[in-house]
Amino acid sequence: MLKEIKLDQSLFTLLDQYPDLIDVLYDFGFTQIKLPGMIQSAGRFMTLRKGCEMRKLDIGVLVNMLNKLGYTIKESQ
């Protein structure tokens, strides 16, 4: 199964499609992602790109990590 991620896709949509990513993202530095209601509220507009910018995380490192886990990163059109 091809697992594609868009960096500008909402975390709500992304985690609905790939629920296993929540632990990966938490370990990477998205520590608020496990707070109750966070995905249902802020997750509707938060993206991987915005989250990395806000938390001062290197998006290139995240992309490499996701690639190693079998995800393909697609640029948004």
All heavy atoms as a GROMACS GRO file, in nm:
protein
  620
    1MET      N    1   0.085  -0.119   0.000
    1MET     CA    2   0.000   0.000   0.000
    1MET      C    3   0.088   0.124   0.000
    1MET      O    4   0.179   0.138   0.081
    1MET     CB    5  -0.089  -0.001   0.125
    1MET     CG    6  -0.177   0.120   0.134
    1MET     SD    7  -0.282   0.113   0.281
    1MET     CE    8  -0.214   0.249   0.372
    2LEU      N    9   0.061   0.213  -0.091
    2LEU     CA   10   0.135   0.339  -0.101
    2LEU      C   11   0.084   0.435   0.006
    2LEU      O   12  -0.036   0.460   0.017
    2LEU     CB   13   0.117   0.399  -0.240
    2LEU     CG   14   0.194   0.526  -0.269
    2LEU    CD1   15   0.345   0.500  -0.259
    2LEU    CD2   16   0.160   0.579  -0.406
    3LYS      N   17   0.175   0.486   0.086
    3LYS     CA   18   0.138   0.580   0.192
    3LYS      C   19   0.192   0.717   0.153
    3LYS      O   20   0.311   0.741   0.161
    3LYS     CB   21   0.195   0.534   0.326
    3LYS     CG   22   0.144   0.399   0.370
    3LYS     CD   23   0.184   0.365   0.512
    3LYS     CE   24   0.325   0.317   0.522
    3LYS     NZ   25   0.360   0.267   0.656
    4GLU      N   26   0.101   0.804   0.108
    4GLU     CA   27   0.140   0.938   0.064
    4GLU      C   28   0.097   1.043   0.166
    4GLU      O   29  -0.013   1.038   0.219
    4GLU     CB   30   0.074   0.972  -0.070
    4GLU     CG   31   0.132   0.897  -0.186
    4GLU     CD   32   0.073   0.944  -0.318
    4GLU    OE1   33  -0.026   1.019  -0.319
    4GLU    OE2   34   0.128   0.905  -0.420
    5ILE      N   35   0.188   1.136   0.188
    5ILE     CA   36   0.162   1.246   0.281
    5ILE      C   37   0.190   1.377   0.208
    5ILE      O   38   0.289   1.390   0.139
    5ILE     CB   39   0.255   1.237   0.404
    5ILE    CG1   40   0.218   1.116   0.488
    5ILE    CG2   41   0.250   1.365   0.485
    5ILE    CD1   42   0.309   1.096   0.606
    6LYS      N   43   0.100   1.473   0.226
    6LYS     CA   44   0.124   1.609   0.179
    6LYS      C   45   0.157   1.694   0.300
    6LYS      O   46   0.087   1.688   0.401
    6LYS     CB   47   0.001   1.664   0.106
    6LYS     CG   48  -0.027   1.593  -0.023
    6LYS     CD   49  -0.149   1.650  -0.092
    6LYS     CE   50  -0.175   1.573  -0.220
    6LYS     NZ   51  -0.306   1.602  -0.275
    7LEU      N   52   0.262   1.772   0.291
    7LEU     CA   53   0.306   1.853   0.404
    7LEU      C   54   0.205   1.959   0.444
    7LEU      O   55   0.208   2.009   0.556
    7LEU     CB   56   0.442   1.917   0.374
    7LEU     CG   57   0.557   1.819   0.352
    7LEU    CD1   58   0.683   1.894   0.313
    7LEU    CD2   59   0.580   1.734   0.474
    8ASP      N   60   0.116   1.994   0.350
    8ASP     CA   61   0.016   2.096   0.379
    8ASP      C   62  -0.124   2.038   0.404
    8ASP      O   63  -0.222   2.110   0.405
    8ASP     CB   64   0.013   2.199   0.265
    8ASP     CG   65   0.144   2.275   0.256
    8ASP    OD1   66   0.190   2.324   0.360
    8ASP    OD2   67   0.202   2.283   0.147
    9GLN      N   68  -0.129   1.908   0.426
    9GLN     CA   69  -0.254   1.840   0.460
    9GLN      C   70  -0.278   1.860   0.610
    9GLN      O   71  -0.184   1.860   0.689
    9GLN     CB   72  -0.232   1.692   0.428
    9GLN     CG   73  -0.350   1.602   0.436
    9GLN     CD   74  -0.313   1.460   0.387
    9GLN    OE1   75  -0.197   1.427   0.369
    9GLN    NE2   76  -0.413   1.380   0.366
   10SER      N   77  -0.404   1.876   0.651
   10SER     CA   78  -0.431   1.897   0.793
   10SER      C   79  -0.393   1.772   0.872
   10SER      O   80  -0.404   1.660   0.823
   10SER     CB   81  -0.578   1.931   0.816
   10SER     OG   82  -0.659   1.814   0.806
   11LEU      N   83  -0.348   1.794   0.995
   11LEU     CA   84  -0.313   1.680   1.081
   11LEU      C   85  -0.436   1.594   1.108
   11LEU      O   86  -0.426   1.473   1.118
   11LEU     CB   87  -0.253   1.729   1.213
   11LEU     CG   88  -0.115   1.794   1.202
   11LEU    CD1   89  -0.067   1.837   1.340
   11LEU    CD2   90  -0.015   1.700   1.138
   12PHE      N   91  -0.552   1.656   1.117
   12PHE     CA   92  -0.677   1.582   1.137
   12PHE      C   93  -0.696   1.479   1.026
   12PHE      O   94  -0.719   1.361   1.052
   12PHE     CB   95  -0.796   1.679   1.142
   12PHE     CG   96  -0.928   1.611   1.161
   12PHE    CD1   97  -0.972   1.576   1.287
   12PHE    CD2   98  -1.007   1.581   1.052
   12PHE    CE1   99  -1.094   1.511   1.305
   12PHE    CE2  100  -1.129   1.517   1.068
   12PHE     CZ  101  -1.173   1.482   1.195
   13THR      N  102  -0.684   1.522   0.901
   13THR     CA  103  -0.700   1.434   0.786
   13THR      C  104  -0.588   1.330   0.781
   13THR      O  105  -0.611   1.212   0.758
   13THR     CB  106  -0.700   1.516   0.655
   13THR    OG1  107  -0.806   1.612   0.663
   13THR    CG2  108  -0.719   1.428   0.533
   14LEU      N  109  -0.467   1.375   0.803
   14LEU     CA  110  -0.350   1.288   0.798
   14LEU      C  111  -0.359   1.176   0.901
   14LEU      O  112  -0.337   1.059   0.870
   14LEU     CB  113  -0.225   1.373   0.822
   14LEU     CG  114  -0.090   1.307   0.804
   14LEU    CD1  115  -0.071   1.262   0.661
   14LEU    CD2  116   0.018   1.404   0.843
   15LEU      N  117  -0.394   1.211   1.024
   15LEU     CA  118  -0.401   1.111   1.131
   15LEU      C  119  -0.525   1.023   1.120
   15LEU      O  120  -0.525   0.910   1.168
   15LEU     CB  121  -0.394   1.178   1.267
   15LEU     CG  122  -0.259   1.246   1.294
   15LEU    CD1  123  -0.265   1.330   1.421
   15LEU    CD2  124  -0.147   1.144   1.302
   16ASP      N  125  -0.629   1.073   1.054
   16ASP     CA  126  -0.746   0.990   1.026
   16ASP      C  127  -0.707   0.879   0.929
   16ASP      O  128  -0.749   0.765   0.942
   16ASP     CB  129  -0.860   1.076   0.970
   16ASP     CG  130  -0.986   0.996   0.950
   16ASP    OD1  131  -1.032   0.931   1.047
   16ASP    OD2  132  -1.040   0.997   0.838
   17GLN      N  133  -0.622   0.915   0.833
   17GLN     CA  134  -0.577   0.820   0.730
   17GLN      C  135  -0.467   0.728   0.784
   17GLN      O  136  -0.464   0.609   0.752
   17GLN     CB  137  -0.526   0.899   0.609
   17GLN     CG  138  -0.499   0.815   0.488
   17GLN     CD  139  -0.467   0.903   0.367
   17GLN    OE1  140  -0.455   1.024   0.376
   17GLN    NE2  141  -0.453   0.838   0.254
   18TYR      N  142  -0.376   0.782   0.864
   18TYR     CA  143  -0.262   0.705   0.918
   18TYR      C  144  -0.252   0.726   1.069
   18TYR      O  145  -0.166   0.799   1.117
   18TYR     CB  146  -0.131   0.750   0.852
   18TYR     CG  147  -0.133   0.746   0.702
   18TYR    CD1  148  -0.123   0.862   0.626
   18TYR    CD2  149  -0.143   0.624   0.634
   18TYR    CE1  150  -0.124   0.859   0.488
   18TYR    CE2  151  -0.145   0.620   0.496
   18TYR     CZ  152  -0.135   0.737   0.423
   18TYR     OH  153  -0.136   0.733   0.286
   19PRO      N  154  -0.338   0.660   1.147
   19PRO     CA  155  -0.339   0.681   1.292
   19PRO      C  156  -0.207   0.645   1.361
   19PRO      O  157  -0.175   0.699   1.467
   19PRO     CB  158  -0.453   0.593   1.343
   19PRO     CG  159  -0.504   0.517   1.227
   19PRO     CD  160  -0.440   0.567   1.103
   20ASP      N  161  -0.128   0.557   1.300
   20ASP     CA  162   0.001   0.519   1.359
   20ASP      C  163   0.100   0.635   1.364
   20ASP      O  164   0.198   0.630   1.438
   20ASP     CB  165   0.062   0.401   1.281
   20ASP     CG  166   0.076   0.430   1.133
   20ASP    OD1  167  -0.024   0.470   1.069
   20ASP    OD2  168   0.188   0.413   1.080
   21LEU      N  169   0.074   0.739   1.286
   21LEU     CA  170   0.165   0.855   1.282
   21LEU      C  171   0.164   0.938   1.410
   21LEU      O  172   0.256   1.013   1.433
   21LEU     CB  173   0.129   0.947   1.165
   21LEU     CG  174   0.194   0.916   1.032
   21LEU    CD1  175   0.149   1.017   0.927
   21LEU    CD2  176   0.343   0.914   1.042
   22ILE      N  177   0.061   0.924   1.491
   22ILE     CA  178   0.052   1.010   1.610
   22ILE      C  179   0.175   0.990   1.700
   22ILE      O  180   0.232   1.087   1.750
   22ILE     CB  181  -0.080   0.991   1.688
   22ILE    CG1  182  -0.096   1.104   1.790
   22ILE    CG2  183  -0.089   0.855   1.752
   22ILE    CD1  184  -0.237   1.119   1.842
   23ASP      N  185   0.217   0.866   1.720
   23ASP     CA  186   0.334   0.841   1.806
   23ASP      C  187   0.462   0.891   1.739
   23ASP      O  188   0.550   0.945   1.806
   23ASP     CB  189   0.346   0.692   1.839
   23ASP     CG  190   0.238   0.646   1.935
   23ASP    OD1  191   0.197   0.726   2.022
   23ASP    OD2  192   0.194   0.529   1.923
   24VAL      N  193   0.472   0.875   1.609
   24VAL     CA  194   0.589   0.922   1.533
   24VAL      C  195   0.602   1.073   1.547
   24VAL      O  196   0.710   1.125   1.577
   24VAL     CB  197   0.577   0.882   1.384
   24VAL    CG1  198   0.688   0.945   1.301
   24VAL    CG2  199   0.578   0.730   1.370
   25LEU      N  200   0.492   1.144   1.526
   25LEU     CA  201   0.493   1.290   1.533
   25LEU      C  202   0.518   1.339   1.676
   25LEU      O  203   0.589   1.437   1.697
   25LEU     CB  204   0.364   1.349   1.476
   25LEU     CG  205   0.342   1.324   1.327
   25LEU    CD1  206   0.206   1.374   1.283
   25LEU    CD2  207   0.452   1.387   1.244
   26TYR      N  208   0.460   1.271   1.773
   26TYR     CA  209   0.483   1.305   1.914
   26TYR      C  210   0.632   1.294   1.947
   26TYR      O  211   0.691   1.385   2.005
   26TYR     CB  212   0.400   1.215   2.004
   26TYR     CG  213   0.420   1.242   2.151
   26TYR    CD1  214   0.346   1.342   2.214
   26TYR    CD2  215   0.514   1.171   2.225
   26TYR    CE1  216   0.364   1.369   2.349
   26TYR    CE2  217   0.532   1.198   2.360
   26TYR     CZ  218   0.458   1.296   2.421
   26TYR     OH  219   0.477   1.324   2.554
   27ASP      N  220   0.692   1.182   1.908
   27ASP     CA  221   0.834   1.159   1.936
   27ASP      C  222   0.923   1.260   1.863
   27ASP      O  223   1.030   1.296   1.911
   27ASP     CB  224   0.875   1.017   1.897
   27ASP     CG  225   0.814   0.912   1.989
   27ASP    OD1  226   0.769   0.947   2.100
   27ASP    OD2  227   0.811   0.794   1.949
   28PHE      N  228   0.877   1.308   1.747
   28PHE     CA  229   0.955   1.405   1.670
   28PHE      C  230   0.953   1.544   1.734
   28PHE      O  231   1.045   1.622   1.716
   28PHE     CB  232   0.903   1.413   1.526
   28PHE     CG  233   0.985   1.504   1.439
   28PHE    CD1  234   1.112   1.467   1.399
   28PHE    CD2  235   0.937   1.627   1.400
   28PHE    CE1  236   1.190   1.552   1.321
   28PHE    CE2  237   1.013   1.712   1.322
   28PHE     CZ  238   1.140   1.674   1.282
   29GLY      N  239   0.848   1.574   1.811
   29GLY     CA  240   0.843   1.705   1.876
   29GLY      C  241   0.707   1.770   1.876
   29GLY      O  242   0.688   1.878   1.931
   30PHE      N  243   0.609   1.706   1.814
   30PHE     CA  244   0.472   1.757   1.816
   30PHE      C  245   0.406   1.709   1.946
   30PHE      O  246   0.310   1.633   1.945
   30PHE     CB  247   0.394   1.704   1.694
   30PHE     CG  248   0.428   1.770   1.564
   30PHE    CD1  249   0.548   1.743   1.499
   30PHE    CD2  250   0.339   1.857   1.504
   30PHE    CE1  251   0.580   1.802   1.379
   30PHE    CE2  252   0.370   1.918   1.382
   30PHE     CZ  253   0.490   1.890   1.320
   31THR      N  254   0.458   1.756   2.059
   31THR     CA  255   0.421   1.702   2.189
   31THR      C  256   0.277   1.734   2.230
   31THR      O  257   0.220   1.664   2.314
   31THR     CB  258   0.517   1.752   2.298
   31THR    OG1  259   0.522   1.895   2.292
   31THR    CG2  260   0.657   1.696   2.277
   32GLN      N  261   0.218   1.836   2.173
   32GLN     CA  262   0.080   1.871   2.210
   32GLN      C  263  -0.023   1.787   2.135
   32GLN      O  264  -0.141   1.794   2.164
   32GLN     CB  265   0.055   2.019   2.186
   32GLN     CG  266   0.138   2.107   2.277
   32GLN     CD  267   0.111   2.254   2.254
   32GLN    OE1  268   0.078   2.295   2.144
   32GLN    NE2  269   0.127   2.334   2.358
   33ILE      N  270   0.025   1.705   2.042
   33ILE     CA  271  -0.066   1.629   1.957
   33ILE      C  272  -0.150   1.528   2.035
   33ILE      O  273  -0.258   1.490   1.992
   33ILE     CB  274   0.014   1.560   1.844
   33ILE    CG1  275  -0.075   1.530   1.726
   33ILE    CG2  276   0.087   1.437   1.892
   33ILE    CD1  277  -0.001   1.493   1.600
   34LYS      N  278  -0.100   1.486   2.152
   34LYS     CA  279  -0.173   1.387   2.232
   34LYS      C  280  -0.263   1.449   2.338
   34LYS      O  281  -0.330   1.377   2.410
   34LYS     CB  282  -0.074   1.291   2.298
   34LYS     CG  283  -0.008   1.197   2.200
   34LYS     CD  284   0.074   1.091   2.271
   34LYS     CE  285   0.132   0.991   2.174
   34LYS     NZ  286   0.207   0.885   2.244
   35LEU      N  287  -0.267   1.580   2.345
   35LEU     CA  288  -0.358   1.645   2.440
   35LEU      C  289  -0.503   1.618   2.398
   35LEU      O  290  -0.534   1.619   2.278
   35LEU     CB  291  -0.333   1.796   2.446
   35LEU     CG  292  -0.198   1.840   2.503
   35LEU    CD1  293  -0.184   1.991   2.493
   35LEU    CD2  294  -0.185   1.795   2.647
   36PRO      N  295  -0.592   1.596   2.494
   36PRO     CA  296  -0.732   1.567   2.460
   36PRO      C  297  -0.794   1.677   2.371
   36PRO      O  298  -0.783   1.794   2.400
   36PRO     CB  299  -0.802   1.562   2.596
   36PRO     CG  300  -0.693   1.532   2.693
   36PRO     CD  301  -0.568   1.596   2.636
   37GLY      N  302  -0.855   1.635   2.263
   37GLY     CA  303  -0.924   1.727   2.174
   37GLY      C  304  -0.836   1.805   2.078
   37GLY      O  305  -0.886   1.877   1.992
   38MET      N  306  -0.705   1.792   2.089
   38MET     CA  307  -0.614   1.872   2.006
   38MET      C  308  -0.629   1.841   1.857
   38MET      O  309  -0.636   1.931   1.774
   38MET     CB  310  -0.469   1.850   2.049
   38MET     CG  311  -0.371   1.941   1.979
   38MET     SD  312  -0.401   2.118   2.004
   38MET     CE  313  -0.344   2.139   2.170
   39ILE      N  314  -0.637   1.714   1.822
   39ILE     CA  315  -0.650   1.677   1.681
   39ILE      C  316  -0.784   1.723   1.625
   39ILE      O  317  -0.791   1.771   1.512
   39ILE     CB  318  -0.631   1.525   1.662
   39ILE    CG1  319  -0.488   1.485   1.701
   39ILE    CG2  320  -0.660   1.483   1.518
   39ILE    CD1  321  -0.466   1.336   1.714
   40GLN      N  322  -0.889   1.713   1.706
   40GLN     CA  323  -1.022   1.752   1.659
   40GLN      C  324  -1.037   1.903   1.648
   40GLN      O  325  -1.123   1.951   1.574
   40GLN     CB  326  -1.131   1.697   1.754
   40GLN     CG  327  -1.147   1.547   1.747
   40GLN     CD  328  -1.037   1.470   1.820
   40GLN    OE1  329  -0.963   1.524   1.900
   40GLN    NE2  330  -1.026   1.342   1.790
   41SER      N  331  -0.956   1.980   1.719
   41SER     CA  332  -0.968   2.126   1.713
   41SER      C  333  -0.855   2.184   1.628
   41SER      O  334  -0.873   2.208   1.509
   41SER     CB  335  -0.969   2.186   1.854
   41SER     OG  336  -0.851   2.150   1.924
   42ALA      N  337  -0.740   2.206   1.686
   42ALA     CA  338  -0.629   2.267   1.613
   42ALA      C  339  -0.583   2.181   1.497
   42ALA      O  340  -0.533   2.231   1.396
   42ALA     CB  341  -0.512   2.293   1.709
   43GLY      N  342  -0.600   2.050   1.510
   43GLY     CA  343  -0.558   1.959   1.403
   43GLY      C  344  -0.632   1.978   1.273
   43GLY      O  345  -0.586   1.934   1.168
   44ARG      N  346  -0.744   2.046   1.277
   44ARG     CA  347  -0.820   2.070   1.153
   44ARG      C  348  -0.754   2.174   1.063
   44ARG      O  349  -0.780   2.177   0.944
   44ARG     CB  350  -0.964   2.109   1.185
   44ARG     CG  351  -1.041   1.995   1.247
   44ARG     CD  352  -1.190   2.026   1.258
   44ARG     NE  353  -1.262   1.919   1.321
   44ARG     CZ  354  -1.310   1.812   1.258
   44ARG    NH1  355  -1.294   1.800   1.128
   44ARG    NH2  356  -1.376   1.719   1.325
   45PHE      N  357  -0.670   2.261   1.122
   45PHE     CA  358  -0.602   2.362   1.039
   45PHE      C  359  -0.450   2.352   1.047
   45PHE      O  360  -0.379   2.410   0.965
   45PHE     CB  361  -0.649   2.504   1.073
   45PHE     CG  362  -0.621   2.546   1.214
   45PHE    CD1  363  -0.498   2.599   1.248
   45PHE    CD2  364  -0.718   2.533   1.313
   45PHE    CE1  365  -0.472   2.638   1.379
   45PHE    CE2  366  -0.692   2.571   1.443
   45PHE     CZ  367  -0.568   2.623   1.476
   46MET      N  368  -0.398   2.278   1.143
   46MET     CA  369  -0.254   2.262   1.158
   46MET      C  370  -0.203   2.160   1.056
   46MET      O  371  -0.267   2.058   1.033
   46MET     CB  372  -0.220   2.216   1.300
   46MET     CG  373  -0.072   2.205   1.327
   46MET     SD  374   0.019   2.359   1.303
   46MET     CE  375  -0.057   2.464   1.425
   47THR      N  376  -0.089   2.189   0.996
   47THR     CA  377  -0.026   2.099   0.900
   47THR      C  378   0.114   2.063   0.950
   47THR      O  379   0.163   2.125   1.045
   47THR     CB  380  -0.013   2.165   0.761
   47THR    OG1  381   0.080   2.274   0.771
   47THR    CG2  382  -0.147   2.215   0.710
   48LEU      N  383   0.177   1.968   0.887
   48LEU     CA  384   0.315   1.933   0.923
   48LEU      C  385   0.407   2.053   0.902
   48LEU      O  386   0.493   2.082   0.984
   48LEU     CB  387   0.364   1.813   0.842
   48LEU     CG  388   0.296   1.680   0.874
   48LEU    CD1  389   0.345   1.572   0.778
   48LEU    CD2  390   0.321   1.639   1.018
   49ARG      N  391   0.387   2.122   0.790
   49ARG     CA  392   0.472   2.237   0.759
   49ARG      C  393   0.456   2.348   0.864
   49ARG      O  394   0.553   2.399   0.918
   49ARG     CB  395   0.439   2.292   0.619
   49ARG     CG  396   0.536   2.397   0.571
   49ARG     CD  397   0.500   2.453   0.433
   49ARG     NE  398   0.469   2.355   0.332
   49ARG     CZ  399   0.558   2.291   0.256
   49ARG    NH1  400   0.686   2.315   0.270
   49ARG    NH2  401   0.519   2.205   0.164
   50LYS      N  402   0.330   2.382   0.896
   50LYS     CA  403   0.305   2.487   0.996
   50LYS      C  404   0.356   2.446   1.134
   50LYS      O  405   0.411   2.526   1.207
   50LYS     CB  406   0.154   2.515   1.007
   50LYS     CG  407   0.096   2.593   0.892
   50LYS     CD  408  -0.053   2.613   0.919
   50LYS     CE  409  -0.128   2.666   0.801
   50LYS     NZ  410  -0.273   2.674   0.826
   51GLY      N  411   0.334   2.319   1.168
   51GLY     CA  412   0.378   2.269   1.297
   51GLY      C  413   0.529   2.276   1.313
   51GLY      O  414   0.580   2.314   1.419
   52CYS      N  415   0.601   2.239   1.209
   52CYS     CA  416   0.748   2.247   1.213
   52CYS      C  417   0.793   2.392   1.228
   52CYS      O  418   0.886   2.420   1.304
   52CYS     CB  419   0.809   2.183   1.089
   52CYS     SG  420   0.810   2.003   1.093
   53GLU      N  421   0.728   2.482   1.156
   53GLU     CA  422   0.764   2.624   1.165
   53GLU      C  423   0.738   2.676   1.307
   53GLU      O  424   0.822   2.743   1.366
   53GLU     CB  425   0.683   2.706   1.064
   53GLU     CG  426   0.728   2.687   0.921
   53GLU     CD  427   0.635   2.754   0.820
   53GLU    OE1  428   0.543   2.828   0.860
   53GLU    OE2  429   0.655   2.731   0.699
   54MET      N  430   0.622   2.644   1.362
   54MET     CA  431   0.584   2.694   1.495
   54MET      C  432   0.676   2.638   1.604
   54MET      O  433   0.710   2.708   1.698
   54MET     CB  434   0.439   2.656   1.527
   54MET     CG  435   0.337   2.739   1.454
   54MET     SD  436   0.169   2.688   1.496
   54MET     CE  437   0.166   2.719   1.671
   55ARG      N  438   0.713   2.512   1.593
   55ARG     CA  439   0.791   2.446   1.697
   55ARG      C  440   0.941   2.449   1.666
   55ARG      O  441   1.020   2.390   1.739
   55ARG     CB  442   0.743   2.303   1.717
   55ARG     CG  443   0.593   2.302   1.753
   55ARG     CD  444   0.543   2.176   1.813
   55ARG     NE  445   0.603   2.139   1.938
   55ARG     CZ  446   0.568   2.185   2.058
   55ARG    NH1  447   0.474   2.277   2.067
   55ARG    NH2  448   0.625   2.140   2.167
   56LYS      N  449   0.979   2.519   1.559
   56LYS     CA  450   1.120   2.533   1.520
   56LYS      C  451   1.186   2.396   1.499
   56LYS      O  452   1.298   2.370   1.543
   56LYS     CB  453   1.198   2.613   1.624
   56LYS     CG  454   1.134   2.746   1.660
   56LYS     CD  455   1.201   2.860   1.591
   56LYS     CE  456   1.152   2.994   1.639
   56LYS     NZ  457   1.024   3.036   1.590
   57LEU      N  458   1.113   2.308   1.429
   57LEU     CA  459   1.164   2.175   1.396
   57LEU      C  460   1.207   2.173   1.250
   57LEU      O  461   1.147   2.240   1.167
   57LEU     CB  462   1.055   2.070   1.420
   57LEU     CG  463   0.999   2.062   1.563
   57LEU    CD1  464   0.876   1.972   1.567
   57LEU    CD2  465   1.106   2.012   1.659
   58ASP      N  466   1.308   2.095   1.219
   58ASP     CA  467   1.360   2.087   1.082
   58ASP      C  468   1.271   1.996   0.999
   58ASP      O  469   1.266   1.874   1.020
   58ASP     CB  470   1.503   2.033   1.086
   58ASP     CG  471   1.571   2.036   0.951
   58ASP    OD1  472   1.502   2.027   0.847
   58ASP    OD2  473   1.695   2.047   0.949
   59ILE      N  474   1.200   2.055   0.903
   59ILE     CA  475   1.107   1.977   0.821
   59ILE      C  476   1.180   1.875   0.735
   59ILE      O  477   1.128   1.768   0.706
   59ILE     CB  478   1.015   2.069   0.738
   59ILE    CG1  479   0.895   1.990   0.690
   59ILE    CG2  480   1.092   2.132   0.622
   59ILE    CD1  481   0.778   2.073   0.650
   60GLY      N  482   1.304   1.905   0.698
   60GLY     CA  483   1.383   1.810   0.620
   60GLY      C  484   1.411   1.683   0.698
   60GLY      O  485   1.406   1.572   0.642
   61VAL      N  486   1.437   1.696   0.826
   61VAL     CA  487   1.461   1.579   0.912
   61VAL      C  488   1.331   1.498   0.922
   61VAL      O  489   1.333   1.375   0.916
   61VAL     CB  490   1.510   1.623   1.052
   61VAL    CG1  491   1.518   1.505   1.146
   61VAL    CG2  492   1.645   1.692   1.041
   62LEU      N  493   1.218   1.567   0.936
   62LEU     CA  494   1.088   1.498   0.942
   62LEU      C  495   1.061   1.423   0.813
   62LEU      O  496   1.021   1.306   0.816
   62LEU     CB  497   0.976   1.598   0.971
   62LEU     CG  498   0.835   1.539   0.974
   62LEU    CD1  499   0.820   1.432   1.082
   62LEU    CD2  500   0.731   1.649   0.993
   63VAL      N  501   1.085   1.487   0.700
   63VAL     CA  502   1.062   1.422   0.570
   63VAL      C  503   1.149   1.297   0.557
   63VAL      O  504   1.100   1.191   0.517
   63VAL     CB  505   1.089   1.521   0.454
   63VAL    CG1  506   1.098   1.449   0.320
   63VAL    CG2  507   0.980   1.628   0.450
   64ASN      N  508   1.277   1.307   0.594
   64ASN     CA  509   1.366   1.190   0.588
   64ASN      C  510   1.317   1.077   0.678
   64ASN      O  511   1.320   0.960   0.639
   64ASN     CB  512   1.510   1.229   0.624
   64ASN     CG  513   1.577   1.309   0.517
   64ASN    OD1  514   1.542   1.300   0.399
   64ASN    ND2  515   1.675   1.388   0.554
   65MET      N  516   1.274   1.113   0.797
   65MET     CA  517   1.224   1.014   0.892
   65MET      C  518   1.100   0.944   0.836
   65MET      O  519   1.089   0.822   0.841
   65MET     CB  520   1.193   1.080   1.026
   65MET     CG  521   1.151   0.982   1.133
   65MET     SD  522   1.120   1.064   1.291
   65MET     CE  523   0.968   1.149   1.255
   66LEU      N  524   1.007   1.022   0.780
   66LEU     CA  525   0.885   0.964   0.724
   66LEU      C  526   0.917   0.876   0.603
   66LEU      O  527   0.856   0.770   0.586
   66LEU     CB  528   0.786   1.075   0.686
   66LEU     CG  529   0.726   1.150   0.806
   66LEU    CD1  530   0.644   1.270   0.757
   66LEU    CD2  531   0.643   1.058   0.893
   67ASN      N  532   1.014   0.918   0.521
   67ASN     CA  533   1.055   0.835   0.407
   67ASN      C  534   1.107   0.701   0.455
   67ASN      O  535   1.075   0.597   0.397
   67ASN     CB  536   1.161   0.906   0.323
   67ASN     CG  537   1.104   1.016   0.236
   67ASN    OD1  538   0.988   1.012   0.196
   67ASN    ND2  539   1.184   1.116   0.208
   68LYS      N  540   1.188   0.702   0.560
   68LYS     CA  541   1.243   0.576   0.614
   68LYS      C  542   1.135   0.485   0.669
   68LYS      O  543   1.151   0.363   0.673
   68LYS     CB  544   1.347   0.606   0.723
   68LYS     CG  545   1.476   0.662   0.668
   68LYS     CD  546   1.574   0.693   0.778
   68LYS     CE  547   1.699   0.758   0.719
   68LYS     NZ  548   1.789   0.806   0.824
   69LEU      N  549   1.024   0.544   0.712
   69LEU     CA  550   0.911   0.467   0.765
   69LEU      C  551   0.816   0.420   0.654
   69LEU      O  552   0.712   0.361   0.682
   69LEU     CB  553   0.835   0.549   0.869
   69LEU     CG  554   0.912   0.577   0.997
   69LEU    CD1  555   0.834   0.674   1.086
   69LEU    CD2  556   0.940   0.448   1.073
   70GLY      N  557   0.850   0.451   0.528
   70GLY     CA  558   0.771   0.404   0.415
   70GLY      C  559   0.669   0.500   0.360
   70GLY      O  560   0.586   0.463   0.278
   71TYR      N  561   0.675   0.626   0.404
   71TYR     CA  562   0.582   0.726   0.353
   71TYR      C  563   0.645   0.802   0.237
   71TYR      O  564   0.765   0.828   0.236
   71TYR     CB  565   0.544   0.827   0.463
   71TYR     CG  566   0.463   0.764   0.573
   71TYR    CD1  567   0.524   0.709   0.685
   71TYR    CD2  568   0.324   0.759   0.563
   71TYR    CE1  569   0.450   0.650   0.786
   71TYR    CE2  570   0.248   0.698   0.664
   71TYR     CZ  571   0.313   0.645   0.774
   71TYR     OH  572   0.239   0.586   0.873
   72THR      N  573   0.563   0.835   0.139
   72THR     CA  574   0.605   0.917   0.026
   72THR      C  575   0.552   1.057   0.049
   72THR      O  576   0.433   1.076   0.076
   72THR     CB  577   0.548   0.861  -0.106
   72THR    OG1  578   0.595   0.727  -0.122
   72THR    CG2  579   0.592   0.945  -0.225
   73ILE      N  580   0.639   1.156   0.040
   73ILE     CA  581   0.599   1.295   0.061
   73ILE      C  582   0.565   1.357  -0.074
   73ILE      O  583   0.646   1.356  -0.165
   73ILE     CB  584   0.711   1.376   0.130
   73ILE    CG1  585   0.760   1.306   0.256
   73ILE    CG2  586   0.663   1.518   0.159
   73ILE    CD1  587   0.654   1.277   0.360
   74LYS      N  588   0.443   1.408  -0.085
   74LYS     CA  589   0.398   1.473  -0.208
   74LYS      C  590   0.386   1.622  -0.180
   74LYS      O  591   0.333   1.662  -0.077
   74LYS     CB  592   0.260   1.418  -0.250
   74LYS     CG  593   0.256   1.270  -0.280
   74LYS     CD  594   0.306   1.237  -0.416
   74LYS     CE  595   0.202   1.280  -0.518
   74LYS     NZ  596   0.233   1.239  -0.652
   75GLU      N  597   0.434   1.701  -0.273
   75GLU     CA  598   0.417   1.846  -0.260
   75GLU      C  599   0.274   1.882  -0.299
   75GLU      O  600   0.217   1.822  -0.390
   75GLU     CB  601   0.516   1.920  -0.352
   75GLU     CG  602   0.656   1.921  -0.299
   75GLU     CD  603   0.671   1.993  -0.165
   75GLU    OE1  604   0.607   2.096  -0.144
   75GLU    OE2  605   0.748   1.941  -0.081
   76SER      N  606   0.217   1.976  -0.228
   76SER     CA  607   0.082   2.020  -0.261
   76SER      C  608   0.083   2.097  -0.392
   76SER      O  609   0.181   2.164  -0.425
   76SER     CB  610   0.028   2.110  -0.149
   76SER     OG  611   0.023   2.036  -0.029
   77GLN      N  612  -0.024   2.084  -0.466
   77GLN     CA  613  -0.033   2.150  -0.597
   77GLN      C  614  -0.072   2.295  -0.579
   77GLN      O  615  -0.151   2.329  -0.501
   77GLN     CB  616  -0.136   2.080  -0.686
   77GLN     CG  617  -0.109   1.934  -0.704
   77GLN     CD  618   0.022   1.902  -0.775
   77GLN    OE1  619   0.088   1.990  -0.831
   77GLN    NE2  620   0.065   1.779  -0.768
   0.00000   0.00000   0.00000
